[in-house]
Amino acid sequence: MLEGKKTYFTALLLALATFARAMGWLEQDQYEIFLGLMGSMGLAALRSALTKGE
C-alpha cells in the first residue's frame, strides 16, 4: 500500500506535528517524542528504499 511513499508519509506527519505544535495543540515534550519517532521511521523508510534500489 505505501510502497514507495513511506518517506513522503513520514514527512507529512512531521509537517502536521509541526503545525500542531505551532497551534499549541502539542506540548514541547510531546513534540520532541514525536520528532524522534518520525525521524526514526523516516530513516528506516529511506534505508528500505535504498536497499530495494528504488
N, C-alpha and C positions, 0 to 999 in steps of 0.2 A: 504494500500500500504506500509506504513512504519511500520506496526505492528511489534513490537519487534526490530526495527532498529533505532528508533529515537535518542537514546543515541549515537550510532555509527555515525549517520549522523551529529549530533552536534559536536562530536569530530573531524570528518573530516573537517567540516567548520572551526573549531578553528585552526586546523593544516594548512589549506590553508591561513587563515588570518595571522598566524604567519610567514608563508613563504612569503606572500605578504609584510608584514612589514619588514622582513629581506632584501628583494629585493629593498625596498624603494618605493614600489608602494602605500603604505598607510602611512599617517602621524600618529604621535603618538596619537593625539586626536581621529582620526577615528578608530584606532586600539582599543583604550580603550572603545569606544562606542560599537564596535563590540564584544569585550570580555564580556561586561556587558549583551548585548542581548543574546549571545550564552550561557553564564553561566546560565542565567535565563531559557533559553529553555532546557538546559541540566538537570537542577534541576526539571523542570516540567515533562520531559520525565522519569526521574528516579522515581518521585513520582507516575506517571501513572503506571509504571511497577510494583512498589511495591504494589499499590492498587489492581492491577489485579492478583498479585501473580505469575508473570512470572519468 
